[in-house]
Amino acid sequence: MADTNRYVVKIEAYVYGKDDYHVRMKAHKMLDKINADNLNADAEIKELGSQPFGTFKYRELEDFSRPSKLDEPDDSPLPF
């Protein structure tokens, strides 16, 4: 590796989803693909936010960690 140089690449992407949970899931799947395809990429999510198309309004998500099934919104009817 003495003949190669290391570079930093900053990428910004748009991810569409029905809610914060869904977008977090898709963003982490993209991150996993980058890290799987590129040895030692160590890609990470620095910021995740919502911005409706055609507006300057931006809402940064406080929690952009990898979601678990416990985080998923549960819309199923209650058992009683």
Rosetta constraint file for C-alpha pairs under 8 A:
AtomPair CA 15 CA 23 HARMONIC 6.49 0.50
AtomPair CA 15 CA 26 HARMONIC 7.29 0.50
AtomPair CA 15 CA 27 HARMONIC 7.01 0.50
AtomPair CA 16 CA 23 HARMONIC 6.50 0.50
AtomPair CA 17 CA 22 HARMONIC 5.56 0.50
AtomPair CA 17 CA 23 HARMONIC 5.11 0.50
AtomPair CA 18 CA 22 HARMONIC 6.25 0.50
AtomPair CA 18 CA 23 HARMONIC 7.43 0.50
AtomPair CA 19 CA 23 HARMONIC 6.39 0.50
AtomPair CA 20 CA 24 HARMONIC 6.11 0.50
AtomPair CA 21 CA 25 HARMONIC 6.22 0.50
AtomPair CA 21 CA 67 HARMONIC 6.75 0.50
AtomPair CA 21 CA 71 HARMONIC 7.18 0.50
AtomPair CA 21 CA 72 HARMONIC 6.30 0.50
AtomPair CA 21 CA 73 HARMONIC 7.69 0.50
AtomPair CA 22 CA 26 HARMONIC 6.28 0.50
AtomPair CA 23 CA 27 HARMONIC 5.99 0.50
AtomPair CA 24 CA 28 HARMONIC 6.21 0.50
AtomPair CA 24 CA 64 HARMONIC 6.16 0.50
AtomPair CA 24 CA 65 HARMONIC 7.34 0.50
AtomPair CA 24 CA 66 HARMONIC 6.68 0.50
AtomPair CA 24 CA 67 HARMONIC 6.54 0.50
AtomPair CA 25 CA 29 HARMONIC 6.28 0.50
AtomPair CA 25 CA 66 HARMONIC 6.78 0.50
AtomPair CA 25 CA 67 HARMONIC 6.15 0.50
AtomPair CA 26 CA 30 HARMONIC 6.30 0.50
AtomPair CA 27 CA 31 HARMONIC 6.27 0.50
AtomPair CA 28 CA 32 HARMONIC 6.08 0.50
AtomPair CA 28 CA 66 HARMONIC 6.32 0.50
AtomPair CA 29 CA 33 HARMONIC 6.29 0.50
AtomPair CA 30 CA 34 HARMONIC 6.37 0.50
AtomPair CA 31 CA 35 HARMONIC 6.26 0.50
AtomPair CA 31 CA 43 HARMONIC 6.45 0.50
AtomPair CA 31 CA 44 HARMONIC 6.80 0.50
AtomPair CA 31 CA 45 HARMONIC 7.68 0.50
AtomPair CA 32 CA 36 HARMONIC 5.97 0.50
AtomPair CA 33 CA 37 HARMONIC 6.05 0.50
AtomPair CA 34 CA 38 HARMONIC 6.04 0.50
AtomPair CA 34 CA 41 HARMONIC 7.33 0.50
AtomPair CA 34 CA 43 HARMONIC 7.04 0.50
AtomPair CA 35 CA 39 HARMONIC 6.55 0.50
AtomPair CA 35 CA 40 HARMONIC 7.15 0.50
AtomPair CA 35 CA 41 HARMONIC 5.52 0.50
AtomPair CA 35 CA 42 HARMONIC 6.23 0.50
AtomPair CA 35 CA 43 HARMONIC 6.23 0.50
AtomPair CA 45 CA 64 HARMONIC 7.77 0.50
AtomPair CA 47 CA 60 HARMONIC 7.37 0.50
AtomPair CA 47 CA 61 HARMONIC 7.68 0.50
AtomPair CA 47 CA 64 HARMONIC 7.32 0.50
AtomPair CA 48 CA 60 HARMONIC 6.02 0.50
AtomPair CA 48 CA 61 HARMONIC 5.71 0.50
AtomPair CA 48 CA 64 HARMONIC 6.19 0.50
AtomPair CA 49 CA 58 HARMONIC 6.73 0.50
AtomPair CA 49 CA 59 HARMONIC 5.34 0.50
AtomPair CA 49 CA 60 HARMONIC 4.00 0.50
AtomPair CA 49 CA 61 HARMONIC 5.07 0.50
AtomPair CA 50 CA 58 HARMONIC 5.77 0.50
AtomPair CA 50 CA 59 HARMONIC 5.08 0.50
AtomPair CA 50 CA 60 HARMONIC 6.34 0.50
AtomPair CA 50 CA 61 HARMONIC 7.40 0.50
AtomPair CA 51 CA 55 HARMONIC 6.97 0.50
AtomPair CA 51 CA 56 HARMONIC 7.22 0.50
AtomPair CA 51 CA 57 HARMONIC 5.94 0.50
AtomPair CA 51 CA 58 HARMONIC 4.70 0.50
AtomPair CA 51 CA 59 HARMONIC 6.48 0.50
AtomPair CA 52 CA 56 HARMONIC 7.99 0.50
AtomPair CA 52 CA 57 HARMONIC 7.05 0.50
AtomPair CA 52 CA 58 HARMONIC 7.65 0.50
AtomPair CA 67 CA 71 HARMONIC 6.05 0.50
AtomPair CA 67 CA 72 HARMONIC 7.66 0.50
AtomPair CA 68 CA 72 HARMONIC 6.98 0.50
